[in-house]
């Protein structure tokens, strides 16, 4: 796994822009497979445990089984993971921390000061 600091540009659906950075960990194919299998095991484990729930197990078991496949596939297709980052809201100039998440461009965060959706793209 390789960590990299990427310069970013943030906007709020208009011409105003702000600069920032995001720290990203890129996964190699073996690490992606390992992460995908961990998610699959987690959701299928929940599906097995939910067999013991009376009546609702008719819904929860197939639901967690399908969610496991969906999230494992999504994780396998992901380039990496966002560790952390920081930018400024182009609208109010308040700092917007970028939380850990799957790496899928564009990223979005909500400004805690003005409640606008900040769209984050590579510079």
Secondary structure per residue as TSV (DSSP state, phi and psi in degrees):
chain	resnum	aa	ss	phi	psi
A	1	X	-	360.0	138.3
A	2	X	E	-122.8	126.3
A	3	X	E	-96.3	140.7
A	4	X	E	-144.2	143.4
A	5	X	E	-98.3	119.3
A	6	X	E	-111.7	128.8
A	7	X	E	-72.3	140.6
A	8	X	E	-129.5	168.2
A	9	X	E	-133.5	132.4
A	10	X	E	-113.4	146.6
A	11	X	E	-144.8	165.4
A	12	X	S	-128.5	51.8
A	13	X	S	65.5	28.9
A	14	X	S	-147.9	-165.6
A	15	X	S	-80.1	-14.1
A	16	X	-	-71.7	138.8
A	17	X	E	-133.8	156.7
A	18	X	E	-140.5	158.4
A	19	X	E	-99.9	163.8
A	20	X	E	-177.9	-164.7
A	21	X	E	-146.4	161.5
A	22	X	E	-143.6	135.5
A	23	X	E	-94.4	127.2
A	24	X	E	-126.6	142.4
A	25	X	E	-109.5	121.6
A	26	X	E	-90.8	138.5
A	27	X	-	-97.2	140.4
A	28	X	-	-82.7	168.2
A	29	X	H	-56.5	-37.0
A	30	X	H	-67.0	-41.0
A	31	X	H	-68.0	-37.4
A	32	X	H	-63.0	-43.5
A	33	X	H	-64.0	-40.8
A	34	X	H	-63.3	-45.0
A	35	X	H	-63.7	-41.3
A	36	X	H	-64.3	-42.1
A	37	X	H	-67.8	-33.3
A	38	X	H	-64.3	-42.6
A	39	X	H	-66.6	-40.8
A	40	X	H	-61.7	-44.4
A	41	X	H	-63.8	-39.1
A	42	X	H	-61.3	-52.5
A	43	X	H	-69.0	-37.7
A	44	X	H	-70.2	-31.3
A	45	X	H	-64.0	-41.9
A	46	X	H	-64.2	-37.7
A	47	X	H	-62.5	-41.8
A	48	X	H	-65.7	-42.3
A	49	X	H	-65.8	-35.9
A	50	X	G	-73.1	-6.8
A	51	X	G	-60.8	-31.0
A	52	X	G	-76.3	-10.2
A	53	X	S	-82.1	120.5
A	54	X	T	-66.2	144.6
A	55	X	T	65.1	-53.8
A	56	X	T	-70.5	-14.2
A	57	X	H	-65.7	-18.5
A	58	X	H	-65.4	-25.7
A	59	X	H	-101.3	-43.4
A	60	X	H	-69.8	-38.0
A	61	X	H	-63.2	-52.9
A	62	X	H	-64.5	-34.1
A	63	X	H	-61.6	-52.3
A	64	X	H	-68.7	-30.5
A	65	X	H	-62.4	-47.9
A	66	X	H	-69.5	-39.6
A	67	X	H	-62.1	-36.3
A	68	X	H	-60.4	-45.8
A	69	X	H	-64.4	-44.6
A	70	X	H	-61.1	-51.2
A	71	X	H	-71.1	-32.2
A	72	X	H	-65.3	-42.8
A	73	X	H	-64.6	-43.5
A	74	X	H	-63.2	-40.7
A	75	X	H	-66.5	-39.9
A	76	X	H	-64.9	-35.1
A	77	X	H	-79.3	-13.7
A	78	X	-	-70.0	141.2
A	79	X	-	-71.4	-35.2
A	80	X	E	-179.3	-152.7
A	81	X	E	-138.8	138.0
A	82	X	E	-79.0	126.4
A	83	X	E	-87.1	-52.4
A	84	X	E	-170.6	169.5
A	85	X	E	-173.4	177.2
A	86	X	E	-154.9	138.6
A	87	X	E	-149.6	-179.9
A	88	X	E	-115.1	145.6
A	89	X	-	-69.1	123.8
A	90	X	T	-65.3	-20.3
A	91	X	T	-82.9	-51.5
A	92	X	T	-111.6	-3.4
A	93	X	-	66.0	16.7
A	94	X	-	-81.8	148.6
A	95	X	E	-67.9	137.5
A	96	X	E	-121.3	106.7
A	97	X	E	-73.5	142.4
A	98	X	E	-100.0	119.9
A	99	X	-	-83.1	158.3
A	100	X	-	-59.5	137.0
A	101	X	E	-164.8	172.0
A	102	X	E	-65.3	145.6
A	103	X	-	-84.5	101.1
A	104	X	-	-141.9	109.6
A	105	X	S	-78.2	142.9
A	106	X	S	-79.0	149.0
A	107	X	E	-83.6	155.5
A	108	X	E	-134.1	142.1
A	109	X	E	-137.6	157.9
A	110	X	E	-106.3	127.4
A	111	X	-	-68.5	126.9
A	112	X	T	-76.4	-11.7
A	113	X	T	-91.1	-49.3
A	114	X	T	-112.1	-1.3
A	115	X	-	63.3	25.9
A	116	X	-	-91.0	149.8
A	117	X	E	-81.4	119.9
A	118	X	E	-97.5	119.4
A	119	X	E	-93.1	127.4
A	120	X	E	-116.0	124.3
A	121	X	E	-128.9	161.1
A	122	X	E	-63.7	146.4
A	123	X	-	-78.6	360.0
